[in-house]
Amino acid sequence: MRLNASSCASYVLTLTVILGSTNIYAAATERLPDSRSFTVIKKKSAPTTAESSALAHYSLGIVYDNQGMVDEAIKEYNKALKHDSESSSIHTRLGTNYLLKNRLADAIRHLKRAKEIDPESTKARTLLALIYTSQNKFNEATGEYQEVIRLNPGSIEVLTSLADLYVLQEKMDEAAGIYEKLLDKKEDSPFLHFNLALIYSRLGKIDLAEERFKRVIELKPDYIEAYLALGTLYEIKKDMSGAAAFYKEALDKDPLNKRVHYHLGSIYYRQKRVEEAIAQYEFLLKIDAEEIGAYVDLAYVYLSEKRNTDAEKVLKRADALDLKSERFFLAYGLTKSAQKEYTEAAHYYEKVLEYNPNNAQAHFYLGAAYERAKEIKKAAASFRRSIELDPQNADAYNYLGYMLVEDDKDLDEAMDLIKKALEFQPENGAYVDSLGWAYYKKGMIDDALTQLEKAVILEDADPVLRDHLGDVYFEKGSFEKARREWRKALELDPQQEGIKEKLERDL
């Protein structure tokens, strides 16, 4: 989690919240330095000119801070430091502002110095912990937080930060322990109960998580995130009706919450309540006509129901509003593939890759579209690129292997590819068929028969598998068995003219 230009803004926002809680950015009248952190205040005698100058520049720096003028504040603090180099307050301020400017090395240097001057400075240690966390130096961050807790045992903010650090380190038991202790002090905090529930979820303690989320709702009935979390837990437990009930409760509190409508749409679809799922997504689009995700999800509902024309109509509505996204173009490509318009499908998959050239799924679908459009070389290149990006893409291995088999080229490589697919999904009937068909093409008829008989057991309603098995039986001289398989294939897909010809020829 190193800071970079893209993450700096969100990190600074987090920092600002924490700074507010530690009063580092309090108004100048509220933030006079104490005697341990500012040399001039330690002295009982009148301050020297240098000491007075240090305090003046320091105070002006605070004024600039309060106005958000960070660069000007840094200049004043550096001037103050020239007059009083042993002030932990000045070093802390400089460390803070350098952190805001993403000058982490300078921030660390000044915060360490502040800590050396004033070992009990919790502010400097807290900021150092934040920086160390951003640099993945979790042990150093943990040490700083633990020291802050020793100095200020009652700090809920710091204990929470330490717990979050443990979460980053995947030390869930330690994180849970801290939240449990915090709740001993502040049992009525819905925030603490919610975070502990999340940690219990990560630990697989679903029942304990459920109890905590329900406690959150008791304490704060409008805590929408708790309803969403409970809905998700019930989805994990495969209790879709229970999940839907929590999402509906959330809508009672916030009827226009888009995330809840997304969840309900998904739940209804999985319950085969297709029209209710459609209604949820359409309502989402009434709430926000430019919610591109709702158009895409609704299109997928229609596609899965083989309502391809309806899917295209939905996507055209989004297109008319000039709504574009990576998911949008992928859905459009799949729609065109379902309509057997493969050249158009390839166009949309290429659009996906303009958004994200490393989308392995898009490369796979592009390969499939090219293959259907008889552009075999392009198809092979797309499948190979998909495999490069996702070495566990079993479909890409199988499709490329099967394509090579059909083309009667590189049968040894084809078999290696198909076997690789089977390593990931050994009981996939389509993959077993591909291997059997490769054996058939190589003249290894007995091996082909073994694989194809297994394939139709795994996938008995696939006309291609039945056709292949019929061909092998025919090659073995088992003509009646061959005709039986071809008839089954024709029953499953009456449009297969090639099978009709086989039956007419060999009857």
C-alpha positions as CSV (number, residue, x, y, z in Angstrom):
1,M,0.0,0.0,0.0
2,R,2.7,2.5,-1.0
3,L,1.6,6.0,-1.6
4,N,1.4,7.1,-5.2
5,A,-0.3,9.9,-7.1
6,S,-3.6,7.9,-7.4
7,S,-3.8,6.9,-3.8
8,C,-2.5,10.1,-2.2
9,A,-5.9,11.9,-2.2
10,S,-7.7,9.1,-0.3
11,Y,-4.8,8.6,2.0
12,V,-4.7,12.3,2.9
13,L,-8.5,12.2,3.5
14,T,-7.9,9.4,6.0
15,L,-5.1,11.3,7.5
16,T,-7.2,14.4,7.9
17,V,-9.8,12.5,9.9
18,I,-7.2,11.1,12.2
19,L,-5.5,14.4,12.6
20,G,-8.8,15.9,13.6
21,S,-9.2,13.3,16.3
22,T,-5.7,14.0,17.7
23,N,-6.1,17.8,17.7
24,I,-2.9,18.3,15.7
25,Y,-4.8,20.7,13.5
26,A,-6.7,22.5,16.2
27,A,-7.0,26.3,16.1
28,A,-4.0,28.3,17.1
29,T,-5.7,29.5,20.3
30,E,-6.3,25.9,21.3
31,R,-2.9,24.6,20.5
32,L,-0.2,26.3,22.5
33,P,2.8,24.0,23.0
34,D,3.4,22.4,26.4
35,S,6.6,22.8,28.3
36,R,8.1,19.5,27.2
37,S,7.8,20.3,23.5
38,F,8.7,23.9,23.3
39,T,12.0,25.2,24.7
40,V,10.9,28.8,25.4
41,I,8.1,27.7,27.8
42,K,10.5,25.5,29.8
43,K,12.4,28.6,30.9
44,K,11.4,30.6,34.0
45,S,13.4,33.6,32.8
46,A,12.3,35.9,30.0
47,P,12.5,34.4,26.5
48,T,15.4,35.5,24.3
49,T,14.9,37.1,20.9
50,A,15.5,33.8,19.2
51,E,13.0,32.0,21.3
52,S,10.4,34.7,20.7
53,S,11.1,34.5,17.0
54,A,10.6,30.7,17.1
55,L,7.2,31.0,18.8
56,A,6.2,33.8,16.4
57,H,7.0,31.7,13.3
58,Y,5.4,28.6,14.8
59,S,2.2,30.5,15.5
60,L,2.1,31.9,12.0
61,G,2.6,28.4,10.7
62,I,-0.5,27.3,12.6
63,V,-2.5,30.2,11.1
64,Y,-1.4,29.0,7.6
65,D,-2.3,25.4,8.5
66,N,-5.8,26.5,9.6
67,Q,-6.2,28.2,6.2
68,G,-5.0,25.1,4.3
69,M,-1.9,26.8,3.1
70,V,0.5,23.9,3.7
71,D,3.5,25.2,1.7
72,E,3.5,28.5,3.6
73,A,3.1,26.7,6.9
74,I,6.2,24.5,6.1
75,K,8.3,27.7,5.5
76,E,7.3,29.2,8.8
77,Y,8.0,26.0,10.7
78,N,11.4,25.7,9.2
79,K,12.1,29.3,10.2
80,A,10.9,28.5,13.7
81,L,13.2,25.4,13.7
82,K,16.3,27.6,13.0
83,H,15.6,29.5,16.3
84,D,14.6,26.4,18.3
85,S,15.8,23.0,16.9
86,E,14.7,21.1,20.1
87,S,11.0,21.7,19.8
88,S,9.0,18.5,19.4
89,S,6.0,20.6,18.4
90,I,7.7,22.2,15.5
91,H,9.1,18.8,14.3
92,T,5.6,17.2,14.6
93,R,4.1,20.0,12.6
94,L,6.7,19.7,9.9
95,G,6.3,15.9,9.9
96,T,2.5,16.3,9.5
97,N,2.8,18.8,6.6
98,Y,5.4,16.8,4.8
99,L,3.2,13.8,5.1
100,L,0.3,15.8,3.5
101,K,2.7,16.8,0.7
102,N,3.7,13.1,0.3
103,R,7.3,13.8,1.2
104,L,7.5,10.7,3.4
105,A,11.2,10.7,4.0
106,D,11.1,14.2,5.3
107,A,8.0,13.4,7.4
108,I,9.7,10.4,9.0
109,R,12.8,12.3,9.8
110,H,11.0,15.1,11.7
111,L,8.6,12.8,13.4
112,K,11.4,10.6,14.7
113,R,13.2,13.7,16.0
114,A,10.0,14.8,17.7
115,K,9.8,11.4,19.4
116,E,13.4,11.7,20.5
117,I,12.9,15.1,22.1
118,D,9.6,14.1,23.7
119,P,9.3,10.3,24.1
120,E,5.7,10.6,25.3
121,S,4.6,12.4,22.1
122,T,1.6,10.3,21.0
123,K,0.9,12.5,18.0
124,A,4.3,11.8,16.4
125,R,4.1,8.1,17.1
126,T,0.6,7.9,15.6
127,L,1.7,9.7,12.4
128,L,4.7,7.4,12.1
129,A,2.5,4.4,12.5
130,L,0.3,5.7,9.6
131,I,3.3,6.2,7.4
132,Y,4.8,2.8,8.2
133,T,1.4,1.2,7.5
134,S,1.4,2.9,4.0
135,Q,4.8,1.5,3.4
136,N,3.8,-2.1,4.5
137,K,6.2,-1.8,7.4
138,F,3.7,-3.4,9.7
139,N,6.0,-4.4,12.5
140,E,7.2,-0.8,12.9
141,A,3.7,0.5,12.8
142,T,2.5,-2.0,15.4
143,G,5.4,-0.9,17.7
144,E,4.4,2.7,17.5
145,Y,0.7,2.0,18.1
146,Q,1.5,-0.2,21.1
147,E,3.7,2.5,22.6
148,V,0.8,5.1,22.1
149,I,-1.6,2.7,23.9
150,R,0.9,2.4,26.7
151,L,1.0,6.1,27.0
152,N,-2.7,6.6,26.5
153,P,-4.5,3.3,27.4
154,G,-8.0,4.8,26.9
155,S,-7.5,5.9,23.3
156,I,-10.3,4.2,21.3
157,E,-9.0,5.8,18.1
158,V,-5.5,4.3,18.5
159,L,-6.8,0.9,19.6
160,T,-9.0,0.9,16.5
161,S,-6.1,1.8,14.3
162,L,-4.0,-1.0,15.8
163,A,-6.9,-3.4,15.2
164,D,-7.2,-2.3,11.6
165,L,-3.4,-2.8,11.2
166,Y,-3.8,-6.4,12.4
167,V,-6.5,-6.8,9.8
168,L,-4.1,-5.6,7.1
169,Q,-1.6,-8.3,8.3
170,E,-4.4,-10.9,8.3
171,K,-4.0,-11.2,12.1
172,M,-7.7,-11.6,12.6
173,D,-7.6,-13.1,16.0
174,E,-5.5,-10.3,17.4
175,A,-7.8,-7.7,15.7
176,A,-10.9,-9.4,17.2
177,G,-9.3,-9.4,20.7
178,I,-8.8,-5.6,20.5
179,Y,-12.4,-5.0,19.5
180,E,-13.6,-7.2,22.2
181,K,-11.7,-5.2,24.7
182,L,-12.9,-2.0,23.2
183,L,-16.5,-3.2,23.6
184,D,-15.9,-3.9,27.3
185,K,-15.4,-0.1,27.6
186,K,-18.0,1.0,25.1
187,E,-20.6,-1.6,24.6
188,D,-23.1,0.8,23.1
189,S,-21.0,1.6,20.0
190,P,-22.6,0.3,16.8
191,F,-19.4,1.1,15.0
192,L,-17.3,-1.2,17.2
193,H,-19.9,-4.0,17.0
194,F,-20.0,-3.7,13.2
195,N,-16.2,-3.9,12.8
196,L,-16.0,-6.9,15.2
197,A,-18.7,-8.6,13.2
198,L,-16.8,-8.1,10.0
199,I,-13.7,-9.7,11.6
200,Y,-15.8,-12.6,12.9
201,S,-17.0,-13.1,9.3
202,R,-13.4,-13.2,8.1
203,L,-12.6,-15.8,10.8
204,G,-15.6,-17.9,9.6
205,K,-17.4,-17.3,12.8
206,I,-20.7,-16.7,11.0
207,D,-23.0,-17.1,14.0
208,L,-21.0,-14.7,16.1
209,A,-20.9,-12.2,13.2
210,E,-24.7,-12.5,12.9
211,E,-25.2,-11.7,16.6
212,R,-23.0,-8.6,16.3
213,F,-24.7,-7.3,13.2
214,K,-28.1,-7.7,14.8
215,R,-26.7,-5.9,17.9
216,V,-25.7,-3.0,15.6
217,I,-29.3,-2.8,14.4
218,E,-30.6,-2.8,17.9
219,L,-28.3,0.2,18.7
220,K,-28.8,2.0,15.4
221,P,-31.9,0.8,13.5
222,D,-31.0,2.9,10.4
223,Y,-27.5,1.3,10.0
224,I,-27.9,0.2,6.4
225,E,-24.5,-1.4,6.2
226,A,-25.6,-3.9,8.9
227,Y,-28.6,-5.0,6.9
228,L,-26.5,-5.4,3.8
229,A,-24.0,-7.4,5.8
230,L,-26.7,-9.7,7.3
231,G,-28.1,-10.2,3.8
232,T,-24.7,-11.2,2.6
233,L,-24.2,-13.6,5.5
234,Y,-27.5,-15.3,4.7
235,E,-26.5,-15.6,1.1
236,I,-23.3,-17.4,2.3
237,K,-25.6,-19.7,4.3
238,K,-27.6,-20.3,1.1
239,D,-30.7,-18.8,2.8
240,M,-31.9,-16.6,0.0
241,S,-35.2,-15.9,1.5
242,G,-33.6,-14.7,4.7
243,A,-31.2,-12.6,2.8
244,A,-34.0,-11.0,0.8
245,A,-35.8,-10.2,4.1
246,F,-32.9,-8.2,5.4
247,Y,-32.5,-6.3,2.1
248,K,-36.2,-5.5,2.3
249,E,-35.8,-4.2,5.8
250,A,-33.0,-2.0,4.5
251,L,-35.3,-0.6,1.9
252,D,-37.8,0.2,4.6
253,K,-35.2,2.5,6.1
254,D,-33.8,3.8,2.8
255,P,-36.1,3.1,-0.2
256,L,-33.8,4.6,-2.8
257,N,-30.6,2.8,-1.8
258,K,-29.2,1.6,-5.0
259,R,-26.9,-1.1,-3.5
260,V,-29.9,-2.8,-1.8
261,H,-31.8,-2.9,-5.1
262,Y,-28.7,-4.5,-6.7
263,H,-28.6,-7.2,-4.1
264,L,-32.4,-7.8,-4.3
265,G,-32.2,-8.1,-8.1
266,S,-29.4,-10.7,-7.8
267,I,-31.3,-12.6,-5.1
268,Y,-34.5,-12.7,-7.1
269,Y,-32.7,-14.0,-10.2
270,R,-31.0,-16.8,-8.3
271,Q,-34.4,-17.7,-6.9
272,K,-35.7,-17.9,-10.5
273,R,-38.0,-15.0,-9.8
274,V,-37.0,-13.5,-13.1
275,E,-39.7,-10.8,-13.5
276,E,-39.1,-9.6,-9.9
277,A,-35.4,-9.3,-10.7
278,I,-36.1,-7.4,-13.8
279,A,-38.4,-5.1,-11.8
280,Q,-35.6,-4.4,-9.3
281,Y,-33.2,-3.3,-12.0
282,E,-35.8,-1.2,-13.8
283,F,-36.6,0.5,-10.5
284,L,-32.9,1.2,-10.1
285,L,-32.9,2.9,-13.5
286,K,-35.8,5.0,-12.3
287,I,-33.7,6.1,-9.4
288,D,-30.8,6.8,-11.6
289,A,-31.1,6.6,-15.4
290,E,-27.4,6.8,-15.8
291,E,-26.6,3.8,-13.5
292,I,-24.6,1.8,-16.1
293,G,-24.3,-1.3,-13.9
294,A,-28.0,-1.7,-13.7
295,Y,-28.3,-1.8,-17.5
296,V,-25.5,-4.4,-17.7
297,D,-26.9,-6.6,-15.0
298,L,-30.4,-6.4,-16.5
299,A,-29.0,-7.4,-19.9
300,Y,-27.3,-10.4,-18.3
301,V,-30.6,-11.5,-16.8
302,Y,-32.2,-11.4,-20.2
303,L,-29.2,-13.2,-21.8
304,S,-29.3,-16.0,-19.3
305,E,-33.0,-16.4,-20.1
306,K,-32.2,-16.4,-23.9
307,R,-34.1,-13.2,-24.4
308,N,-31.3,-11.8,-26.5
309,T,-33.4,-9.1,-28.2
310,D,-34.5,-7.8,-24.8
311,A,-30.9,-7.7,-23.7
312,E,-29.9,-5.7,-26.8
313,K,-32.8,-3.3,-26.2
314,V,-31.5,-2.6,-22.7
315,L,-28.0,-2.0,-23.9
316,K,-29.2,0.3,-26.6
317,R,-31.0,2.4,-23.9
318,A,-27.6,2.8,-22.2
319,D,-25.9,3.6,-25.5
320,A,-28.5,6.3,-26.3
321,L,-27.3,8.0,-23.1
322,D,-23.7,7.6,-24.2
323,L,-23.0,5.4,-21.2
324,K,-19.9,3.4,-21.7
325,S,-17.8,1.1,-19.6
326,E,-15.7,-2.1,-19.8
327,R,-18.6,-4.2,-18.5
328,F,-21.0,-2.5,-20.9
329,F,-19.0,-3.5,-24.0
330,L,-18.4,-7.0,-22.7
331,A,-22.2,-7.5,-22.2
332,Y,-22.8,-6.1,-25.7
333,G,-20.2,-8.6,-27.1
334,L,-21.9,-11.5,-25.4
335,T,-25.3,-10.3,-26.7
336,K,-24.0,-10.2,-30.3
337,S,-22.4,-13.7,-29.8
338,A,-25.7,-15.0,-28.6
339,Q,-27.3,-13.6,-31.7
340,K,-24.6,-15.3,-33.8
341,E,-23.4,-12.0,-35.1
342,Y,-19.7,-12.8,-34.5
343,T,-18.1,-10.0,-36.4
344,E,-20.1,-7.5,-34.4
345,A,-19.3,-9.4,-31.2
346,A,-15.6,-9.2,-32.0
347,H,-15.9,-5.4,-32.4
348,Y,-17.3,-5.0,-28.9
349,Y,-14.7,-7.3,-27.3
350,E,-12.1,-5.2,-28.9
351,K,-13.7,-2.2,-27.3
352,V,-13.4,-3.9,-23.9
353,L,-9.7,-4.3,-24.6
354,E,-9.3,-0.6,-25.3
355,Y,-10.4,-0.1,-21.7
356,N,-8.3,-2.9,-20.3
357,P,-5.8,-4.6,-22.6
358,N,-5.2,-7.2,-19.9
359,N,-8.7,-8.5,-19.5
360,A,-8.2,-12.2,-19.9
361,Q,-11.9,-12.9,-20.2
362,A,-12.3,-10.5,-23.1
363,H,-9.4,-12.0,-24.9
364,F,-11.1,-15.4,-24.5
365,Y,-14.5,-14.2,-25.8
366,L,-12.7,-12.4,-28.7
367,G,-11.0,-15.7,-29.6
368,A,-14.3,-17.5,-29.6
369,A,-15.9,-14.8,-31.8
370,Y,-12.9,-14.9,-34.2
371,E,-13.2,-18.7,-34.4
372,R,-16.9,-18.6,-35.2
373,A,-16.1,-16.0,-37.9
374,K,-13.6,-18.4,-39.4
375,E,-10.6,-16.1,-38.5
376,I,-8.6,-19.0,-37.0
377,K,-5.2,-17.3,-36.7
378,K,-6.7,-14.3,-34.9
379,A,-8.6,-16.7,-32.7
380,A,-5.5,-18.7,-31.7
381,A,-3.6,-15.5,-30.9
382,S,-6.5,-14.3,-28.6
383,F,-6.7,-17.6,-26.8
384,R,-3.0,-17.7,-26.3
385,R,-3.1,-14.1,-24.9
386,S,-5.9,-15.1,-22.6
387,I,-3.8,-18.0,-21.2
388,E,-0.8,-15.7,-20.7
389,L,-2.9,-13.3,-18.6
390,D,-4.8,-16.1,-16.8
391,P,-2.8,-19.4,-16.7
392,Q,-5.7,-21.1,-15.0
393,N,-8.2,-20.3,-17.7
394,A,-9.3,-23.8,-18.4
395,D,-11.8,-22.8,-21.1
396,A,-9.1,-21.1,-23.1
397,Y,-6.9,-24.2,-23.0
398,N,-9.7,-26.4,-24.1
399,Y,-11.1,-24.1,-26.8
400,L,-7.6,-23.6,-28.4
401,G,-6.9,-27.3,-28.2
402,Y,-10.2,-28.3,-29.7
403,M,-9.8,-25.7,-32.5
404,L,-6.4,-27.2,-33.4
405,V,-7.9,-30.6,-33.4
406,E,-10.7,-29.5,-35.7
407,D,-8.1,-27.9,-38.0
408,D,-6.1,-31.2,-38.0
409,K,-2.9,-29.2,-37.0
410,D,-0.5,-29.6,-34.1
411,L,-2.4,-32.5,-32.6
412,D,0.2,-33.1,-30.0
413,E,0.1,-29.5,-28.8
414,A,-3.7,-29.7,-28.9
415,M,-3.7,-32.7,-26.6
416,D,-1.3,-31.0,-24.2
417,L,-3.7,-28.0,-24.1
418,I,-6.8,-30.1,-23.5
419,K,-5.0,-32.1,-20.8
420,K,-4.1,-28.9,-19.1
421,A,-7.7,-27.9,-19.1
422,L,-8.6,-31.2,-17.5
423,E,-6.1,-30.6,-14.7
424,F,-8.4,-27.8,-13.6
425,Q,-11.7,-29.5,-14.3
426,P,-11.3,-33.3,-14.7
427,E,-15.0,-33.9,-14.7
428,N,-15.9,-31.4,-17.4
429,G,-17.7,-33.4,-20.1
430,A,-16.8,-30.9,-22.9
431,Y,-13.1,-31.1,-22.1
432,V,-13.2,-34.9,-21.9
433,D,-14.9,-34.9,-25.3
434,S,-12.2,-32.7,-26.7
435,L,-9.6,-35.2,-25.6
436,G,-11.5,-38.1,-27.0
437,W,-11.9,-36.2,-30.3
438,A,-8.1,-35.6,-30.4
439,Y,-7.5,-39.3,-29.9
440,Y,-9.9,-40.0,-32.8
441,K,-8.1,-37.6,-35.1
442,K,-4.8,-39.2,-34.2
443,G,-6.3,-42.7,-35.1
444,M,-6.2,-43.8,-31.4
445,I,-9.7,-45.2,-31.6
446,D,-9.8,-47.3,-28.4
447,D,-8.6,-44.3,-26.4
448,A,-11.1,-42.1,-28.1
449,L,-13.9,-44.5,-27.3
450,T,-12.9,-44.6,-23.6
451,Q,-12.9,-40.8,-23.3
452,L,-16.1,-40.2,-25.4
453,E,-18.1,-42.7,-23.5
454,K,-17.1,-41.0,-20.3
455,A,-17.9,-37.6,-21.8
456,V,-21.6,-38.5,-22.6
457,I,-22.0,-39.8,-19.0
458,L,-20.8,-36.4,-17.7
459,E,-22.8,-34.4,-20.3
460,D,-25.5,-36.5,-21.8
461,A,-27.5,-33.7,-23.4
462,D,-24.8,-32.3,-25.7
463,P,-25.5,-33.1,-29.4
464,V,-21.8,-32.6,-30.4
465,L,-20.7,-35.2,-27.9
466,R,-23.3,-37.7,-29.1
467,D,-22.2,-37.1,-32.7
468,H,-18.5,-37.7,-31.9
469,L,-19.3,-40.9,-30.0
470,G,-21.4,-42.0,-33.0
471,D,-18.4,-41.5,-35.3
472,V,-16.1,-43.5,-33.1
473,Y,-18.7,-46.4,-32.9
474,F,-18.9,-46.3,-36.7
475,E,-15.1,-46.5,-37.0
476,K,-15.2,-49.5,-34.6
477,G,-17.8,-51.2,-36.8
478,S,-20.5,-50.8,-34.1
479,F,-23.0,-49.4,-36.7
480,E,-26.2,-49.8,-34.6
481,K,-24.6,-48.0,-31.7
482,A,-23.4,-45.3,-34.1
483,R,-26.9,-44.8,-35.5
484,R,-28.3,-44.7,-31.9
485,E,-25.9,-41.9,-30.9
486,W,-26.5,-39.9,-34.1
487,R,-30.3,-40.1,-33.6
488,K,-29.9,-38.8,-30.0
489,A,-27.7,-36.0,-31.4
490,L,-30.4,-35.1,-33.9
491,E,-33.1,-35.2,-31.2
492,L,-31.1,-32.7,-29.2
493,D,-30.4,-30.5,-32.2
494,P,-32.7,-31.1,-35.3
495,Q,-30.8,-28.5,-37.3
496,Q,-27.7,-30.6,-37.7
497,E,-27.7,-31.4,-41.5
498,G,-24.4,-33.4,-41.3
499,I,-25.9,-35.9,-38.9
500,K,-29.0,-36.3,-41.2
501,E,-26.6,-37.1,-44.0
502,K,-24.8,-39.7,-41.9
503,L,-28.1,-41.4,-41.0
504,E,-29.3,-41.4,-44.6
505,R,-26.0,-42.7,-45.9
506,D,-25.6,-45.5,-43.4
507,L,-29.1,-46.8,-42.7
